[in-house]
Amino acid sequence: MKIFRKRNKRKKKSRSSSLPFRINVIFAVVGVLFIALVVQLAYLQVLYGSKFKAEVNRSDSSVVSANVQRGMIYDSDGKVLVGNSAHPAITYTKSVNALSSDIYDTATKLAKYVSISTRTLTKGQLAEYYLSNTNNLSNVLKKIPNASSYSSDARYQKALDYVQSHSVNFSRQTKNAAAIFEKMAGAYQLSTVNIKDDGVTQREIAAVGEHLADLSGINVGTSWRRNYPDGESIQNIAGTVSNEKTGLPSDRVNELLAEGYSRNDSVGQSYLEQEYEPVLRGTKSQTQVFLNSDNEITKEVKKYGGQKGDNLQLTINAKFQKKLQSLVTSAEKGAGGYSTGTYAVVMNPNNGEIIGMAGVNRDPETQKITSNVLGTINSSIVMGSVVKGAMVSGALQDGVITPGNSTLTDKPINVGGVKKSSWFNKKGSADISVDAAGALEVSSNSYMMQLAMKEAKFNYVDGGALNMSTSIFPKLRAHFQQFGLGVKTGIDIPGETTGIQGESDFTHIGSALDLSFGNYDAYTMIQVAQYMSTIANGGYRIEPHVVKAIRGTTKSGKLGAVKETVMPKVLNYVSMTPAQRALVKRGLYQVVHGSNQYKTGGELDTIKPGISAKTGTAQTFYNGKETVTLSLGSYAPSKHPKVVVALAMPNLDVDAESNNMQLAKKIYSAYWSTVEARSSANNQ
């Protein structure tokens, strides 16, 4: 027994001595872990504290941007051409990770107070709304055999198919809710869309305002829509703006998204609205939204009210533009026959400013006339003799003729049995000698054809084959292009075309003669205006433009200070000696004021102040029927040009003679009585 007790005492003593050691080890481990925790806490707090704080803030709040009012478009006198009208709108801001069931609940509630159009609502969209209710989805799945064997996506698709294929009697109220649901579901997270922005009634605004607490993400806001106080005809130049329904243009969506647009943003989609989109769009407003743990918006704070877009002031005079379009329309109504339209451009030859541009299309079959202002930049027309000033200029530059030695005999040209002649000398009974100015005065085709053959270094023999080199085509076209004929003018409206070039191979070599007097290639009206301006201003081909300046907005909402002025841009200079230039100008003056019995523009000599011009008559065809196209390029006053008027009337009856000059007289009268009268009054 004693021995046992002694051993037991030794064991107790051994146990009691090892206990403090273990406790010390535990304390040491805890101490090390505590130190590590303190170090880690310091690491997170000191080095990365601001980063994690920002992460927390970012998860609790985000910034929502919204569109602002677009800049407006004014005429040269400050008159509003394109403005904005404000409309109340019912808006929806989609929260983060919004569930379909949540959107369903809100859309169903909102449908009690707001009605929207359901015309475009599809069966598929109705089905999506219906199945967003979990009870409806569950009931439908029970009717689908072996539904549980499909994946979740496949089950949902089966349910969609079932609802669309079975007759479900949706009430008008349900369809309204489905249309609202579709708009809400299509929104991006934390983006604001308009549920209704057209025809919102005061009753709807009051009802929504009263129940905002129950309508998650819904609010009452303002929507802006383009209006046209001076008439919608200016829209042909201004262009259009997309709406939330159409969204970003599909052909530019990636480009615009990269620039910070949302898919449902409004954006200029044609003409000036598109060309000057960065100026007109403005800067979006920014609102900070605070979210709770369920990602529901609990608070909104406006951080930046946004900035309205800058305004465009055009070079176009609204009063004159209206008159010009009216004159063009009236001229077309009286054209008859197979006429397909009338077009006119009026511009300042010294700075490229477009004062007015007008155009109409006409369907010869139905006689229906429609506005087509942009036909001045994208309709290609065989202009006829109006281009002869460029032909003579090129021959002078190449030394084919000189100011002191430019006389040739107008006579019919016979190449291989094919005869071509001037309008007054078809049978060769009116052969006359004319210099370059005289050739322009009487509009001699023969003179131009002889110049072309000299340019090609071709020795003409009456009745012989026309064995000219095809290099004559690019040579003549280069002469025309330096004045703007056959190339883009650079006008600041998208959609300009270059015109049409005829075939240039040897089988068409005879057409090189037609090219010389304007009866082959086709040009646009704006090209003729630029060509005549280049002659009028002394050889500077200036880029035409319809925007005069970019301007801000005053506090009262009026046209503000000039931020940027569009300066004249010289594209090239036509190098000619003063004597060469004077010879061409003398010819254009003689077209109107000359003494030759065959002068072509005598009817214009009543215009005051006096003008210089080149008329044009092209032999054309419409559906196999022979027609004529009358054109005109002109400037006034002859000595110190201030304005260019260019016009064309394609496919008139073959006996039409002076339609172009009658229209020109009316255009000049309107210009001097509106634009210049206004300018003179402002300068007094």
Steps between C-alpha positions, in 0.01 A plus 500: 500500500773747588680423189181565297438834673852617432465420133164679487651808661778502244244489219304792643816697541596429139157609371497819705841598373406456127175706519661848520720415204200418281318813605805705418518341155134581438548859618802530275306373196209733581744786537659427165157479332393825667813673380439363149142627515617845608759503223238392242254760628765770475586372154139524384425827682814697420604375160167404340246673720402761240468237230265278699304803617447599138390144421241517778378840383482381142284207596272730700461776244534554127462785255212511254529727195211647302469681167467876481343738252671498158644816357273688264547607138454863392504678165747773402284766670457308825158356427428157652480232232534191719404525865397281791163454662484372857254228595432336837618141507455197723850360549650182638849450643590133513666388823797265522410135441129578470308173472229441244254438781583842650453670165174309456367632829595861420366484143171351621458776757600777257252372242219604735602866464665532158386384155742457209469374145481123454498503117847350468461252785574145381373165624849423623514817708158426648619151589816633666297735716252226593774254598685757711236425759638193679151357560417524130830334408442218747146438371615491138784259575249259654329479161824408317574124493827402666585866568734404784724307262602814314764754598375826653551690172326230299210492749454875468508480120241221509283720722534792258403279209204365694360844586542625142343194343199479733222751500548712809247779530710799601300801615570854383645575844731198476622605157569850632702354789687273256596798283627684808685187612670473160641853528615447855659162432688639201677764710859458611594494868496850649390652169191718472244442225172667416198277556275766351612834355218586263155609613560459873191640672484698821290221650777249426765730647294549817426128539863399453619772736259383767621139482874549442582321826345181358655534154864401524716697254207699357509879486351800322750678275533704181548385141623717212383470142609685186260759357515721191352848564565614143360187337628145456656562158826591676512139622626409153821680593499466878437125501339284765571383854442144620274440798516259791292247311729485198815548708844535347529448122595136441780589258670725759409332827851379591657834417245691709519261795875556506431874520291459814149472361241261639309279259176687558650850465376746241756586234511694175455246222511707180627823345587788738367319806751224427787714371494727806393241760798572734396867508124450536489211748600692815628346824285253689376573851631283783298377798649293782266221607534318832410131524404283795611143560233380256640730230190717515536874445443676832621851424593719203727807508558711187875557469502682164205648316650443157574752227271570205664442163650792311303659218562514128450825312459436130603707201150442361255788510165348608283752318694462178515121537121483519466722196761302306324170570170655396648629173654162420173323572302742282750463216465122516121519498517687173765278346273225365610215277748254648659747741650318798577793728646846546800595715670825597792611718576857602834567667754767582793446260747673732465286811302188401192584708181337372226762507231265379461160339178358364379202304199293405448161341223430254362165390412540130258210525293631792597869472560494878750760623694444822760708681859391441737771619787253533465421130728801459787296642415143398311513167731468201390694190644538150518880509585589141684814390519654847843331538661674202668761718712223651576357156627834370700558819677165464590570137645838602703340779640239259588764239270348239363851459622832640322824588650654185443201271179311573294540182355191333223444246177352626410224253342154521749232605491181290690200637455172316166614363364601841420871503487718811433873492402810691133568560491789250705338226368148457535499119810718467311796361598729786877451523647785703838587647500536878767552762478330840270767646279489193484121515364526854256773394339291226564168679695348212523122518727496198753726672517271805541186287784664310667588830468137612665374181780755538547392864537141374742617228266346246508630143136532402404412142139555394337156473809316626511249785531633855818325604563702814669349804272416791731710718281792393235388751709544817656814355168678447364373830802637682417844357143470622594359841725794588182708499299239695322316219510122549648504851350542844477864601547426871167648610432435869194282440549120483388321186668705227575306180771556241279487192523243222778445248426346164700212349855596404622223270574537131160370393360815661762739364234701321350582839815697583363765262168494687689533826662821377166679474329344802289227344663189650599502868244585769556747784312613811348842551738586782792423267371749243466762774857438618630509140334835429620637837857404410479707184325788679750536786815483288592132510452383859302178533341550841328227698128581524342487845161552660623549858621850572587475869470294816341704777410458863177576683424797726353457849162595356526222240574727203775465239826562683854606425701368208722211606637411159467656157518288186773657291520473119708202392681520168526156341717604207595798287444503123819652366433732206646828384292815550452518121377140481262551789371826353429327166280235665316759707444714191342203327260439792407868500432492127265203543259752653613837371674418168400620155513173304161395366561148630576595861318258730429702815350821368181452701705552816612853414206651688643381832646783704776520596628332186605136507744275318385151412529185297185330384485128436288274283564126498334246273365238739256209509233374739379142448610520138325833443714789378516789747720799581661607824533873556759634744661826600808615687522871578633767734422863583597778490730426208786725619497421871307175544308454825270212411493193276178345372515151348199298390395205287174364359544143368290331230285786374311486171729531198358841413575650842732799463494755781363325810845527660530875438146574619572323827838674535341844470257420780777363722715811456201723573430308821866515602536877458170573672563277803862409570669813369224735614531354849880524490490863388252589774721338765806691379329841516 
